[in-house]
């Protein structure tokens, strides 16, 4: 898959079959659209082209009234899309000026003149252009005028998948990572750098790495304890992770992300960890003593190992 950071970088290819969208999560619903795209490209001996946007349009259009959290960082999205058999990925910078393109300008000047669209693959509720003014009927008119085809994915095809980025965000907000994973078709993950903590975990036999998440817009699952797997320099480890305010040992109401790696002994400070969530183990809770906390952590580790052994 070739990656272009803007439509202007793209050089015309043979019979481009194009789709556009934010594709946050690259979930099972998105994969349905992408399969239609790649199948159509093969059918006509053309090349598949997916256009997505960075930053997310809502972050540009509503900068002062936006609590949007995203399922993927840009790097994660590129990595996930690369697995779907695409020929070309265009990451178009989303700006206020870009958002003001009319439906006509978007189709005529970008898709037709710059990309040379042969076929446009769209969902049944697709809108485009300034304020999403462009309707399917207009798109049909443009396709006749500029001589390209439209391949529309039916409502039934999309609804049969029964998944959306919003549903996944809601599942993560509830801590239901298993449900989110079933919608995504892969394990939800976060990446971050290990920073210094207070070192308390070592004193009770459960040393933890404090994680600073790299992307400020990345969604974080709700405060809970989770069974996780961790990749560090291409090596994988099992572990358990706590998201929360650590009520047993901390007075501040400050959310932290701490992970305990099983069968690992070494210095993690400054290292980049990629963490996959497998299952929620329990709520975060306050214990009467460190001994009670330690007993619970032993139980959590047993449960995590059961989950991760499957």
DOFI-919816 format. One line per 10 residues: their letters; for each residue x, y, z of N, C-alpha, C. Coordinates in Angstrom, 3 decimals, padded with zeros to 6 digits. Each point is the difference from the previous one (the first is absolute). Example, Ala and Ser with C-alpha at 12.3 -4.5 7.8 and 13.67 -1.06 7.14 Angstrom:
BEGIN
AS = 013.190/-005.690/007.800/-000.890/001.190/000.000/000.900/001.200/000.000  -000.350/001.050/-000.720/000.820/001.190/000.060/-000.770/001.090/000.730
***
This chain:
BEGIN
XXXXXXXXXX = 000.842/-001.200/000.000/-000.842/001.200/000.000/000.876/001.248/000.000  -000.231/000.872/-000.968/000.718/001.264/-000.062/-000.794/001.070/000.759  000.720/000.806/000.775/-000.635/001.018/000.836/000.385/001.389/-000.512  -001.004/000.876/-000.121/000.212/001.364/-000.470/-000.599/000.959/001.033  000.764/001.033/000.347/-000.486/000.963/000.986/-000.587/001.210/-000.729  -001.111/-000.257/-000.682/-000.697/001.054/-000.731/-000.305/-000.428/-001.412  -001.136/000.439/-000.507/-000.423/-000.341/-001.359/000.996/000.511/-001.030  000.639/001.122/000.282/000.947/000.578/-000.964/001.229/-000.882/-000.213  000.291/-000.894/000.950/001.148/-000.907/-000.162/-000.317/-001.172/-000.926  -001.277/-000.253/-000.218/-000.419/-001.202/-000.718/000.201/000.170/-001.503
XXXXXXXXXX = 000.557/-001.015/-000.622/000.130/-000.032/-001.453/-001.068/-000.934/-000.560  -000.644/000.402/-001.068/-001.106/-000.782/-000.553/000.434/-001.432/-000.314  -000.910/-000.937/000.283/000.259/-001.412/-000.244/-001.080/-000.561/-000.914  000.148/-001.257/-000.365/-000.944/-000.628/-000.922/-001.319/-000.323/000.689  -001.083/000.538/-000.492/-001.363/-000.296/000.463/-000.123/000.050/001.533  000.225/001.142/000.604/-000.092/000.074/001.466/-001.430/-000.203/000.502  -000.125/-000.905/000.958/-001.275/-000.245/000.678/000.147/000.619/001.388  -000.831/001.000/000.306/000.240/000.879/001.144/-001.129/-000.081/001.017  000.364/000.062/001.282/-000.975/000.256/001.062/000.607/001.010/000.956  -000.860/000.686/000.751/000.474/001.010/000.944/-000.696/-000.171/001.346
XXXXXXXXXX = 000.656/000.447/001.067/-000.616/-000.043/001.328/001.039/000.175/001.084  -000.454/000.162/001.239/000.937/000.153/001.115/000.591/-001.340/000.419  -000.767/-001.081/-000.082/000.477/-001.363/000.284/000.656/-000.101/001.372  -000.552/000.685/001.006/000.555/-000.118/001.343/-000.333/-001.373/000.576  001.026/-000.741/000.357/-000.172/-001.349/000.518/000.297/-001.080/-001.008  -000.179/000.312/-001.307/000.129/-001.027/-001.048/-000.668/-001.280/000.500  -001.285/000.128/000.344/-000.749/-001.094/000.610/-000.670/-000.881/-001.057  -000.781/-000.956/000.447/-000.594/-000.974/-000.926/-000.916/000.647/-001.033  -000.667/001.104/000.377/-000.818/000.728/-000.969/000.849/000.642/-001.074  001.103/000.601/000.407/000.925/000.585/-000.973/000.577/-001.068/-000.923
XXXXXXXXXX = 000.309/-001.163/000.568/000.603/-001.059/-000.798/-000.954/-000.485/-001.092  -001.307/000.085/000.282/-001.000/-000.351/-001.013/000.111/000.940/-001.199  000.140/001.303/000.283/000.139/000.993/-001.067/001.304/-000.220/-000.755  001.082/-000.226/000.741/001.314/-000.165/-000.639/000.037/-001.250/-000.876  -000.674/-001.065/000.441/-000.038/-001.214/-000.832/-000.747/000.263/-001.304  -001.103/000.747/000.084/-000.705/000.391/-001.228/000.926/000.786/-000.917  000.803/000.875/000.593/000.922/000.839/-000.762/001.052/-000.851/-000.705  000.660/-000.871/000.750/001.080/-000.801/-000.585/-000.539/-001.029/-000.992  -001.175/-000.563/000.284/-000.608/-000.959/-000.940/-000.336/000.683/-001.327  -000.555/001.217/000.083/-000.358/000.739/-001.216/001.249/000.336/-000.805
XXXXXXXXXX = 001.078/000.395/000.688/001.248/000.331/-000.695/000.541/-001.227/-000.754  -000.060/-001.166/000.648/000.465/-001.216/-000.666/-000.887/-000.351/-001.198  -001.294/000.208/000.183/-000.967/-000.353/-001.054/000.264/000.775/-001.285  000.363/001.288/000.126/000.204/000.822/-001.199/001.482/000.179/-000.331  000.857/-000.742/000.730/001.450/000.097/-000.177/000.483/001.425/000.234  -000.538/000.596/001.069/000.406/001.345/000.398/000.780/-000.045/001.298  000.079/001.146/000.685/000.739/000.095/001.258/-000.875/000.661/001.062  000.048/-000.552/001.203/-000.823/000.503/001.100/000.654/001.205/000.668  -000.821/001.017/000.295/000.487/001.237/000.614/-000.946/000.374/001.135  000.528/000.126/001.196/-000.805/000.437/001.140/000.490/001.376/000.442
XXXXXXXXXX = -000.935/000.943/000.123/000.308/001.347/000.474/-000.543/000.154/001.410  000.878/000.344/000.933/-000.440/000.307/001.350/000.563/001.360/000.389  -000.327/000.468/001.198/000.310/001.385/000.362/000.754/000.081/001.319  000.896/000.970/000.075/000.734/000.270/001.236/000.247/001.504/000.118  -000.384/000.603/001.144/-000.661/-000.630/001.155/-001.458/-000.356/-000.305  -000.648/-000.656/000.959/-001.408/-000.344/-000.149/-000.790/001.282/-000.235  -000.927/000.007/-000.987/-000.746/001.227/-000.316/-000.642/000.692/001.187  -000.517/-000.747/000.958/-000.653/000.645/001.141/000.969/000.820/000.838  001.263/-000.402/000.033/000.990/000.742/000.763/000.306/001.352/-000.637  -000.230/000.113/-001.306/000.223/001.254/-000.724/-001.253/000.868/-000.003
XXXXXXXXXX = -001.149/-000.627/-000.217/-001.247/000.757/-000.140/-000.538/000.479/001.337  000.281/-000.730/001.081/-000.510/000.366/001.325/001.132/-000.004/001.030  001.021/000.847/-000.181/001.181/-000.053/000.863/-000.269/000.386/001.457  -001.004/000.827/000.233/-000.273/000.468/001.360/-001.119/-000.769/000.686  -000.613/-000.898/-000.725/-001.133/-000.744/000.567/000.111/-001.446/-000.431  001.076/-000.624/000.444/000.261/-001.340/-000.508/000.695/-000.866/001.048  -000.676/-001.061/000.394/000.620/-000.957/000.919/000.237/-001.336/-000.701  000.127/000.066/-001.322/000.179/-001.216/-000.787/001.298/-000.707/000.366  -000.107/-001.297/000.245/001.158/-000.858/000.174/-000.014/-001.045/-001.096  001.169/-000.316/-000.522/000.093/-000.858/-001.172/000.466/-001.407/000.354
XXXXXXXXXX = -000.446/-000.956/-000.800/000.386/-001.396/000.201/001.427/-000.263/-000.458  000.451/000.745/-000.995/001.340/-000.215/-000.553/000.788/001.298/-000.064  001.281/-000.085/000.249/000.911/001.069/-000.403/000.191/-000.126/-001.517  000.584/001.004/-000.609/000.243/-000.061/-001.445/000.899/-001.177/-000.339  001.035/-000.212/000.807/000.930/-001.107/-000.269/-000.718/-001.347/000.080  -000.880/-000.150/000.984/-000.767/-001.247/000.134/-000.921/-000.202/-001.185  -000.639/001.079/-000.440/-000.917/-000.104/-001.140/000.737/-000.451/-001.258  001.164/000.585/-000.250/000.790/-000.395/-001.165/000.365/-001.474/000.075  000.436/-000.443/001.175/000.397/-001.402/000.183/-001.179/-000.945/-000.229  -001.171/000.371/000.495/-001.184/-000.854/-000.161/-000.459/-000.035/-001.452
XXXXXXXXXX = 000.001/001.143/-000.665/-000.444/000.044/-001.394/000.955/-000.766/-000.909  001.282/-000.014/000.359/000.991/-000.723/-000.806/-000.288/-001.505/-000.046  -000.745/-000.499/000.986/-000.320/-001.432/000.056/-001.192/-000.376/-000.874  -000.672/001.017/-000.571/-001.260/-000.259/-000.701/000.127/-000.126/-001.513  001.219/-000.052/-000.489/000.187/-000.252/-001.432/-000.191/001.214/-000.892  000.108/001.197/000.564/-000.141/001.222/-000.796/001.249/000.245/-000.846  -000.219/000.631/-001.155/001.142/000.396/-000.822/000.534/001.372/000.420  -000.909/000.924/000.307/000.412/001.377/000.282/-000.825/000.565/001.160  000.694/000.736/000.870/-000.650/000.710/001.100/000.392/001.467/-000.072  -001.012/000.871/-000.117/000.234/001.445/-000.001/-000.484/000.561/001.329
XXXXXXXXXX = 000.921/000.634/000.742/-000.365/000.654/001.253/-000.080/001.491/-000.286  -001.217/000.485/-000.193/-000.209/001.381/-000.392/-000.055/000.908/001.226  000.866/001.038/000.063/-000.107/000.957/001.102/-001.380/000.650/000.000  -000.682/-000.071/001.138/-001.334/000.597/000.090/000.140/001.385/000.617  -000.357/001.013/-000.773/000.098/001.389/000.420/-001.350/000.675/-000.196  -000.121/001.211/000.525/-001.225/000.773/-000.201/-000.229/000.247/-001.493  001.058/000.344/-000.720/-000.133/000.228/-001.449/-000.487/-001.250/-000.711  000.571/-001.149/000.371/-000.428/-001.255/-000.627/-001.476/-000.271/000.296  -000.431/000.302/001.217/-001.390/-000.261/000.386/-000.992/000.857/-000.783  000.486/001.101/-000.565/-000.890/000.920/-000.724/-000.159/-000.345/-001.470
XXXXXXXXXX = 000.682/-001.048/-000.460/-000.198/-000.433/-001.385/-001.450/-000.418/-000.207  -000.598/000.486/-001.079/-001.370/-000.415/-000.316/000.004/-001.428/-000.510  -001.189/-000.583/-000.085/-000.123/-001.353/-000.528/000.567/-000.080/-001.412  -000.304/001.012/-000.816/000.504/000.036/-001.370/001.521/000.075/-000.023  000.582/000.896/000.808/001.455/000.145/000.027/000.676/-001.279/000.467  -000.594/-000.652/000.984/000.579/-001.234/000.537/000.061/-001.085/-001.073  -001.115/-000.167/-000.715/-000.057/-001.037/-001.036/000.837/000.388/-001.217  -000.272/001.186/-000.540/000.640/000.409/-001.256/001.501/000.232/000.155  000.381/000.794/001.007/001.394/000.443/000.097/000.916/-001.032/000.656  -000.540/-000.758/000.967/000.849/-000.967/000.702/-000.123/-001.406/-000.570
XXXXXXXXXX = -001.210/-000.561/000.072/-000.151/-001.399/-000.411/000.201/-000.197/-001.498  -000.511/000.917/-000.807/000.081/-000.171/-001.453/001.335/000.515/-000.546  000.292/001.291/000.226/001.172/000.598/-000.636/001.317/-000.489/000.609  000.075/-000.068/001.321/001.270/-000.353/000.629/000.213/-001.501/000.134  -001.086/-000.732/000.267/000.157/-001.437/000.241/-000.417/-000.849/-001.188  -000.808/000.561/-000.892/-000.432/-000.759/-001.171/-000.899/-001.160/000.339  -000.955/000.199/000.898/-000.849/-001.064/000.512/-000.675/-000.797/-001.119  000.065/-001.308/000.110/-000.737/-000.891/-000.900/-001.299/-000.443/000.660  000.100/-000.399/001.279/-001.164/-000.469/000.754/000.087/000.550/001.413  -001.136/000.464/000.510/-000.072/000.505/001.370/-000.847/-000.963/000.819
XXXXXXXXXX = 000.587/-000.571/001.046/-000.707/-000.928/000.880/-000.494/000.782/001.215  -001.307/-000.062/000.263/-000.578/000.795/001.090/-000.999/-000.827/000.801  -000.245/000.425/001.222/-001.045/-000.593/000.820/-001.357/000.550/-000.395  -001.053/-000.632/000.488/-001.360/000.377/-000.410/-000.402/001.402/000.474  000.664/000.522/001.052/-000.371/001.311/000.554/001.087/001.042/-000.243  000.766/-000.188/-001.056/001.156/000.860/-000.261/-000.421/001.431/-000.356  000.648/000.982/000.655/-000.126/001.411/-000.350/001.406/000.571/-000.115  000.147/001.091/-000.742/001.330/000.522/-000.266/-000.081/001.492/-000.266  001.187/000.633/000.032/000.064/001.429/-000.272/-000.346/000.840/001.218  000.017/001.300/-000.174/-000.234/000.973/001.071/-001.313/-000.281/000.723
XXXXXXXXXX = 000.094/-000.111/001.337/-001.178/-000.278/000.837/-000.725/-001.276/-000.416  000.742/-000.928/-000.597/-000.581/-001.277/-000.459/-001.190/000.229/-000.925  000.133/001.044/-000.846/-001.126/000.415/-000.840/-000.256/-000.962/-001.160  001.033/-000.729/-000.430/-000.144/-000.865/-001.164/-000.779/-001.260/000.307  -001.065/-000.247/-000.748/-000.851/-001.176/000.200/000.345/-001.076/-001.021  -000.615/-001.172/000.175/000.226/-001.090/-000.954/-000.515/000.381/-001.387  -001.139/000.681/-000.060/-000.554/000.414/-001.295/000.965/000.921/-000.747  000.621/000.932/000.737/000.981/000.878/-000.635/001.204/-000.795/-000.486  000.380/-000.975/000.795/001.149/-000.819/-000.363/-000.267/-000.762/-001.296  -001.211/-000.476/-000.169/-000.375/-000.686/-001.239/000.117/000.954/-001.187
XXXXXXXXXX = -000.471/001.236/000.195/000.106/001.001/-001.068/001.458/000.261/-000.362  000.845/000.162/001.012/001.416/000.240/-000.256/000.657/-001.185/-000.705  -000.416/-001.200/000.357/000.604/-001.192/-000.612/-000.293/-000.056/-001.490  -001.209/000.422/-000.386/-000.336/000.057/-001.436/000.780/001.118/-000.688  000.106/001.141/000.692/000.660/001.166/-000.582/001.491/-000.246/-000.196  000.637/-000.674/000.996/001.457/-000.163/-000.037/000.443/-001.435/-000.301  -000.943/-000.829/-000.361/000.299/-001.334/-000.533/000.752/-000.891/000.986  -000.573/-000.183/001.194/000.511/-001.010/000.923/-001.174/-000.795/000.558  000.306/-001.163/000.551/-001.041/-000.882/000.526/-000.140/000.158/001.512  -001.185/-000.368/000.482/-000.241/-000.005/001.437/-000.332/-001.429/000.421
XXXXXXXXXX = 000.685/-000.478/001.026/-000.324/-001.296/000.589/-000.496/000.270/001.417  -001.296/-000.103/000.182/-000.580/000.315/001.305/-000.202/-001.276/000.815  000.483/000.038/001.252/-000.192/-001.129/000.906/-001.366/000.158/000.647  -000.803/-001.021/-000.066/-001.380/000.103/000.465/-000.087/000.153/001.515  -001.137/000.552/000.440/-000.255/000.146/001.435/000.033/-001.363/000.681  -000.536/-001.023/-000.681/-000.042/-001.340/000.590/001.402/-000.540/000.243  000.886/000.203/-000.976/001.376/-000.483/000.145/000.694/000.642/001.190  -000.192/001.314/000.152/000.642/000.721/001.101/-000.623/-000.380/001.329  -001.341/-000.047/000.046/-000.686/-000.255/001.267/000.178/-001.437/000.475  000.259/-000.927/-000.929/000.254/-001.381/000.398/001.241/-000.117/000.870
XXXXXXXXXX = 000.950/000.906/-000.200/001.213/000.000/000.827/-000.313/000.528/001.392  -000.953/000.947/000.090/-000.506/000.512/001.281/001.104/000.532/000.905  000.822/000.884/-000.559/001.105/000.566/000.780/000.236/001.431/-000.447  000.453/000.823/000.926/000.376/001.377/-000.318/001.088/000.432/000.971  000.717/001.063/-000.367/001.036/000.530/000.891/-000.612/000.464/001.316  -001.216/000.547/-000.063/-000.674/000.468/001.218/-000.295/-001.160/000.940  -000.475/-001.113/-000.541/-000.270/-001.174/000.841/001.273/-000.490/000.681  001.100/000.051/-000.714/001.271/-000.463/000.573/000.449/000.955/001.101  -000.115/001.298/-000.253/000.368/000.977/001.038/-000.846/-000.198/001.245  -001.291/-000.248/-000.192/-000.887/-000.218/001.149/000.397/-001.243/000.785
XXXXXXXXXX = 000.372/-001.063/-000.714/000.434/-001.232/000.682/001.256/000.250/000.821  000.937/000.760/-000.552/001.237/000.301/000.727/-000.277/000.894/001.206  -000.951/000.924/-000.143/-000.370/000.873/001.114/-000.600/-000.799/001.152  -000.562/-001.165/-000.320/-000.552/-000.891/001.033/001.036/-001.008/000.493  001.168/000.011/-000.603/001.029/-000.982/000.353/-000.194/-001.349/-000.655  -000.962/-000.091/-000.900/-000.298/-001.283/-000.636/000.915/-000.194/-001.209  001.268/-000.299/000.277/000.973/-000.104/-001.084/-000.237/-001.237/-000.863  -000.567/-001.054/000.582/-000.283/-001.204/-000.787/-001.035/000.314/-001.088  -001.016/000.785/000.354/-001.015/000.404/-000.978/000.615/000.905/-001.062  000.818/000.950/000.434/000.676/000.889/-000.950/000.862/-000.807/-000.963
XXXXXXXXXX = 000.722/-000.978/000.515/000.863/-000.829/-000.841/-000.804/-000.783/-001.035  -001.190/-000.462/000.399/-000.833/-000.764/-000.941/-000.475/000.892/-001.143  -000.245/001.285/000.288/-000.394/000.950/-001.043/001.179/000.363/-000.896  001.164/000.151/000.626/001.185/000.412/-000.748/000.546/-001.115/-000.895  -000.101/-001.229/000.484/000.627/-001.104/-000.712/001.454/-000.172/000.381  000.440/000.696/001.019/001.356/-000.111/000.550/-000.040/000.568/001.413  001.082/-000.165/000.749/000.035/000.507/001.371/000.295/001.497/000.026  -000.871/000.736/000.694/000.249/001.433/000.175/001.319/000.205/000.721  000.743/001.042/-000.379/001.290/000.227/000.626/000.330/001.459/000.215  000.958/000.231/000.856/000.570/001.323/000.199/001.519/-000.132/-000.027
XXXXXXXXXX = 000.672/001.092/-000.308/001.465/000.032/000.036/000.433/001.181/000.839  001.117/-000.168/000.685/000.487/001.097/000.813/001.392/-000.252/000.529  000.529/001.028/000.626/001.347/-000.038/000.552/-000.062/-000.259/001.500  000.928/-000.801/000.503/000.073/-000.279/001.431/000.661/001.183/000.711  -000.709/000.555/000.988/000.512/001.128/000.772/000.147/-000.419/001.466  000.672/000.824/000.778/000.237/-000.323/001.407/-001.289/000.129/000.809  -000.224/-000.983/000.873/-001.102/000.057/000.947/000.546/000.090/001.416  -000.812/-000.431/000.971/000.466/000.090/001.393/000.686/-001.275/000.489  000.021/-001.057/-000.823/000.725/-001.222/000.353/-000.660/-000.853/001.060  -001.246/000.287/000.334/-000.673/-000.745/001.074/-000.231/-001.459/-000.366
XXXXXXXXXX = -000.274/-000.266/-001.289/-000.289/-001.367/-000.413/001.105/-000.976/000.342  001.240/000.463/-000.085/001.136/-000.875/000.304/-000.056/-000.505/001.429  -000.486/000.840/000.913/000.020/-000.358/001.422/-000.981/-001.111/000.337  -000.979/-000.253/-000.871/-000.968/-001.070/000.260/000.106/-001.120/-001.041  001.106/000.011/-000.743/000.253/-001.105/-000.927/-000.642/000.132/-001.361  -000.544/001.193/-000.315/-000.622/000.216/-001.301/000.509/001.310/-000.606  001.254/000.009/-000.470/000.536/001.231/-000.598/-000.799/000.380/-001.242  -000.325/001.281/-000.095/-000.811/000.461/-001.128/000.749/001.047/-000.805  -000.315/000.046/-001.292/000.510/001.043/-000.888/-001.121/001.006/-000.216  000.292/001.263/000.263/-000.960/001.077/-000.235/000.074/000.426/-001.458
XXXXXXXXXX = -001.149/000.050/-000.652/-000.044/000.266/-001.439/-000.525/001.402/-000.279  000.748/000.749/-000.811/-000.484/001.265/-000.537/-000.384/-000.235/-001.455  -001.297/000.089/-000.290/-000.497/-000.293/-001.351/000.476/001.078/-000.962  000.458/-000.427/-001.154/000.638/000.898/-000.955/-000.977/000.982/-000.639  -001.207/-000.442/-000.324/-000.957/000.805/-000.759/-001.038/000.600/000.942  -000.090/001.336/000.028/-000.917/000.663/000.930/-001.468/-000.266/-000.315  -000.310/-000.403/-001.229/-001.389/-000.246/-000.379/-000.396/-001.470/000.089  000.918/-000.837/000.455/-000.267/-001.434/000.076/-000.998/-000.306/001.116  -001.012/-000.785/-000.305/-000.966/-000.384/001.026/000.645/-000.991/000.961  -000.314/000.153/001.284/000.496/-000.897/001.038/-001.194/-000.727/000.611
XXXXXXXXXX = 000.049/-001.318/000.124/-001.115/-000.727/000.628/-000.266/000.500/001.419  -001.166/-000.332/000.520/-000.399/000.500/001.320/000.897/-000.555/001.103  -000.020/000.667/001.153/000.792/-000.428/001.157/-000.360/-001.423/000.404  000.950/-000.898/-000.129/-000.200/-001.424/000.325/001.349/-000.702/-000.038  -000.036/-001.290/000.295/001.173/-000.855/-000.129/-000.215/-000.927/-001.194  001.020/-000.142/-000.837/-000.139/-000.732/-001.260/001.122/-001.031/-000.175  -000.332/-001.090/-000.682/001.006/-000.940/-000.480/000.516/000.511/-001.338  001.326/000.104/-000.129/000.599/000.599/-001.185/001.194/-000.811/-000.489  000.351/000.249/-001.241/001.282/-000.465/-000.517/000.778/001.226/-000.448  001.329/-000.102/000.062/000.862/001.162/-000.234/001.101/-000.384/-000.986
XXXXXXXXXX = 000.243/000.890/-000.945/001.114/-000.180/-000.924/001.083/001.017/000.325  001.207/-000.503/000.216/001.163/000.837/000.270/001.122/-000.472/-000.904  000.363/000.831/-000.951/001.062/-000.350/-000.949/-000.235/-001.381/-000.614  -001.204/-000.198/-000.497/-000.418/-001.209/-000.712/-000.118/-001.226/000.899  000.222/000.146/001.299/-000.235/-001.091/000.944/-001.334/000.231/000.696  -000.749/-001.093/000.217/-001.321/000.122/000.607/000.015/-000.558/001.423  -000.719/000.687/000.863/-000.124/-000.398/001.399/-001.472/000.039/000.400  -000.341/-000.833/000.975/-001.328/000.055/000.586/000.037/000.948/001.200  -001.163/000.566/000.321/-000.015/000.907/001.124/-001.403/000.399/000.404  -000.077/000.837/001.029/-001.276/000.570/000.420/000.188/001.497/000.200
XXXXXXXXXX = -001.036/000.740/-000.283/000.098/001.452/-000.041/-001.109/000.634/000.812  000.348/001.037/000.722/-000.995/000.769/000.763/-000.108/001.406/-000.564  -001.231/000.399/-000.288/-000.285/001.384/-000.361/-000.835/000.580/001.129  000.467/001.090/000.576/-000.785/000.585/001.077/000.784/000.925/000.892  -000.576/000.255/001.185/000.561/000.997/000.922/000.719/-000.646/001.174  000.082/-001.324/000.032/000.705/-000.767/001.039/-000.454/000.418/001.409  -001.261/-000.200/000.329/-000.549/000.524/001.257/000.628/-000.580/001.266  000.600/-001.187/-000.099/000.617/-000.599/001.193/001.280/000.717/000.403  000.731/000.532/-000.979/001.335/000.530/000.295/000.181/001.476/-000.348  -000.995/000.636/-000.622/000.166/001.385/-000.435/-001.142/000.870/000.494
XXXXXXXXXX = 000.336/001.249/000.325/-001.009/000.955/000.447/-000.542/000.842/-001.150  000.812/000.173/-001.041/-000.412/000.845/-001.122/-000.958/-000.761/-000.914  -000.952/000.728/-000.557/-000.950/-000.592/-000.936/000.559/000.130/-001.424  001.159/-000.615/-000.214/000.711/000.117/-001.270/000.054/-001.357/-000.683  -000.534/-000.055/-001.223/-000.017/-001.274/-000.721/001.411/-000.392/-000.439  000.352/-001.246/000.266/001.277/-000.533/-000.451/-000.225/-001.343/-000.683  000.942/-000.345/-000.856/-000.011/-001.294/-000.683/001.260/-000.738/000.426  -000.185/-001.146/000.668/001.137/-000.769/000.511/-000.138/-001.451/-000.441  001.092/-000.557/-000.487/-000.038/-001.392/-000.439/001.082/-000.813/000.696  -000.378/-001.197/000.393/000.922/-000.966/000.592/000.250/-001.097/-001.028
XXXXXXXXXX = 001.255/-000.126/-000.449/000.371/-001.032/-000.969/000.398/-001.263/000.733  -000.598/-001.116/-000.409/000.353/-001.283/000.596/001.311/-000.496/-000.624  000.795/-000.684/000.792/001.244/-000.615/-000.489/000.905/000.999/-000.711  000.086/001.204/000.568/000.910/001.001/-000.550/000.803/000.612/001.140  001.293/000.134/-000.225/000.859/000.629/000.998/000.993/000.879/-000.745  -000.178/001.291/000.104/000.885/000.908/-000.720/-000.448/001.441/000.165  000.748/000.897/-000.581/-000.283/001.430/000.085/-000.879/000.415/-001.185  -001.171/000.552/000.291/-000.926/000.395/-001.055/-000.058/001.512/-000.214  000.650/000.783/000.854/-000.131/001.450/-000.090/000.429/000.524/-001.373  -000.882/000.799/-000.578/000.277/000.580/-001.312/-000.320/-000.899/-001.164
XXXXXXXXXX = -000.379/-001.245/000.284/-000.327/-000.945/-001.076/-001.428/000.245/-000.507  -000.204/-000.347/-001.269/-001.325/000.107/-000.620/-000.676/-001.365/000.056  -001.185/-000.050/000.580/-000.761/-001.245/000.101/-001.262/000.086/-000.856  -000.302/-001.100/-000.679/-001.275/-000.148/-000.711/-000.841/-001.007/000.766  -001.162/000.437/000.454/-000.824/-000.796/000.908/-001.319/-000.366/-000.669  -000.336/-001.297/000.050/-001.286/-000.477/-000.517/-000.883/-000.420/001.168  -001.265/000.415/-000.049/-000.959/-000.346/001.044/-000.762/-001.263/-000.406  -000.038/-000.976/000.910/-000.692/-001.254/-000.293/-001.339/-000.105/000.738  000.016/000.318/001.287/-001.248/-000.149/000.763/000.068/000.836/001.283  -001.141/000.537/000.391/-000.093/000.722/001.268/-000.118/-001.020/001.129
XXXXXXXXXX = 000.814/000.170/001.051/000.000/-000.938/001.117/-000.917/000.442/001.140  000.036/001.299/000.325/-000.825/000.499/001.110/000.037/001.520/000.038  -000.859/000.580/000.847/000.044/001.424/000.274/001.247/000.348/000.797  000.443/001.228/-000.119/000.990/000.511/000.939/-000.708/000.206/001.344  000.663/-000.362/001.094/-000.631/000.149/001.312/001.029/000.356/001.065  -000.502/000.486/001.137/000.867/000.381/001.119/000.054/-001.134/001.012  001.228/-000.362/000.425/000.193/-001.073/000.975/000.420/000.588/001.336  -000.281/-000.751/001.056/000.278/000.486/001.354/001.482/-000.003/000.350  000.776/-000.812/-000.712/001.424/-000.097/000.308/000.762/-000.443/-001.241  001.325/000.184/000.044/000.840/-000.465/-001.103/-000.021/-001.515/-000.114
XXXXXXXXXX = -000.169/-000.691/001.139/-000.085/-001.460/-000.038/-001.245/-000.452/-000.757  -001.103/000.680/000.228/-001.236/-000.324/-000.724/000.164/000.273/-001.490  000.656/001.118/-000.310/000.272/000.331/-001.403/000.871/-001.070/-000.639  001.041/-000.426/000.705/000.909/-001.010/-000.531/-000.734/-001.319/-000.256  -000.881/-000.386/000.917/-000.779/-001.232/-000.184/-000.867/000.095/-001.243  -000.605/001.179/-000.216/-000.846/000.185/-001.184/000.838/-000.040/-001.273  001.175/000.599/000.036/000.870/-000.012/-001.178/000.440/-001.413/-000.358  000.233/-000.832/000.992/000.318/-001.410/-000.278/-001.159/-000.688/-000.700  -001.212/000.309/000.462/-001.192/-000.567/-000.625/-000.173/000.537/-001.428  000.264/001.308/-000.163/-000.096/000.603/-001.337/000.967/-000.661/-000.970
XXXXXXXXXX = 001.211/-000.275/000.478/001.004/-000.615/-000.873/-000.453/-001.392/-000.437  -000.542/-000.776/000.918/-000.518/-001.333/-000.355/-001.080/000.111/-001.063  -000.925/000.948/000.186/-001.090/000.178/-000.953/000.509/000.485/-001.353  000.975/000.910/000.043/000.570/000.504/-001.252/000.672/-001.117/-000.774  000.744/-000.846/000.681/000.678/-001.106/-000.665/-000.986/-000.975/-000.627  -001.145/-000.192/000.659/-001.045/-000.850/-000.583/-000.523/000.588/-001.303  -000.251/001.323/000.027/-000.488/000.684/-001.206/001.043/-000.066/-001.111  001.245/000.259/000.334/001.048/000.111/-000.998/000.505/-001.334/-000.500  -000.400/-001.078/000.660/000.421/-001.337/-000.441/-000.900/-000.541/-001.094  -001.130/000.653/-000.222/-000.967/-000.486/-000.997/000.500/000.315/-001.411
***
